[in-house]
Amino acid sequence: MSRRRVLSGLALIGLVVASGTGYLGWRLAAGEAVPAGALELGRAGTMLYVEPGSGRVRQAPAGGGEAFGAGPTCHRVYAGGDTLACLRATAVPMASELDITEAGSTSRRTLELWGNPSRVRVSASGRLVAWTVFRTGDTYLVPGAFATTAGIFDLRLGTHYGSLEDFTALVDGTAYKAVDRNFWGITFAADDRTFYATMASKGRTWLMRGDLVTRRLVAMRQNVECPSISPDGSRLAYKFRTGKTWRLHVLQLPSGADWALAETAHVDDQPVWLDDQTVAYSKNDGDRPGVFAVPADGSGVPRRIVTGSSPAAG
């Protein structure tokens, strides 16, 4: 992106949203102080990440180097277009809030959610925001030991799509209605209509292709978790599970060609594309989290970028 969007903290506005899956509300609150060194969304060659300890969002060169911007405090962060989404836990047990800020706007919206923060995504246009929270449990590694809620909000239309559990899910062409279904790890295609996510049930996981207009989810293949679509829309980076470990893979759309990436360590993160050739992710780096990157074609070796978590293209 050639145009830079400078982001700063501003006042909140209020809006109440009703949903069959629970209470959701946009809080009205006083403005917060602007962190020193505003984020520049869309600045080429940069990335966002969450700094350990402070939890502050920082911006730094994607190739590594000193951070030059500071944003809000988050557990997970993502940006698309003019929109920054910040998912964080609150002081209330099993509760999160999703702060959504649009650069150049005079407002910031905060969505109250029931559950602990897990994943967040923004469409490339900045129009759609998605989140995943844990209602119970705190890991995807043990089937049946967790429950999630994954939802989508359209900032332009003001439409809340509810939980993905409200969508019609199809497996092998048949409606799949098992009560133990869980969804997580949403990623958006460029048309702001198509999206991909993970569905789990009865110890299995599927890659689901969703449609916001028809509110349908269609199973594409098994053993695909936390998909992340490439900038050109041709590939999905994801977690492939073997036993009790996950390895990063890339799936070619629509051919179905699939290959492992150079990172062989266990990775429990939704990967992110820094560009069409590079996939980034967070993993344990000693006693602290680290952001690493690998080539998307399966070549090379993992490259450490920065100490932190929740990477996102700047």
C-alpha positions, 0 to 999 in steps of 0.5 A: 500500500502506498498511502499511509494512515496515521492512527491515534486514540480518540473518543468512543461512540455508542451502539447496541447490537442484539444477537441470539448468541449473547449480549454484545454492545458498543461501549460509550466511554471517555477518550484515552490518551494517545500513545507516543509515536502513532501507528502508520497503517499500510506502511510498506515493509512494516509489521505490527506485533504485541510487545511482551510485558507491556502488551503494547502494539508496536510497529517495526520493519518486517525485516527486523529492526527498532520499533518506531510506533506504539499503539493500544494494549492488546492480546491479539492485533490485526489491521486491514485498510484503515482499520485496526482491531485490538482484542484483549481480556478484561478484569472480568473473568471470561470476558474480552473486549474488541477495540476497533479504530478507523484511521482518520475517524473521530471515534473508536468502537468497543465490542464486549465479548463473552470469552477469553481472547484467541484470534482476530482478523480484519479484511484487506479493505478494513470493512469486516472484523472477525474474532474468536474467543474461548468460552471454555478452555484455553487451547485447541490441542485437546479435542472436546476440552474447549468451546469457542465463539467466532463472529464477524461484524461489517463496519460499513453496514453495521451488520453483526453476523452472530456466531458461525454456529448460526450459519448452515454448515455442509459436510459432503453436501449434507447439513452438519448439525452436531451440537459439539461444533466449534469454529475459529480462525477466520480469514477474509477473501478480497471480495468482503463476502467469502471467508475461510475458517476452521470447524471442529467436531467429534475429534476432527477439523475441517477447512470451511469456506463461508459466504456472508450473503448465503450464510453457508459454510462448506467443508473443503478438506480435513486437518486444516486449522487457523487458515490465513489467506495470502494477499493475492488470494491464491493460497492459505497458510495454516496449521497441519496437525500430527499427533500433539503438534502443529506444523505450518503448511500452505494450501494452493487454491483451487488446485489443492496442492499442499506443502510444509513450510521450513519451520519444523517446531510446534506452532500454535498461532494463526499465521499471517502473510507479510507479503505474497512470499513470506509467512510470519507467526509467533512461537516460544523463543526461550522464555519469551514469545518470538515472531519468526518468518519463513518463505511461503514456498517451503524453502529457506529456514526460519528467521527471527524478526522480533521478541513479541507475539500476534504479528500482522502486516503493517 
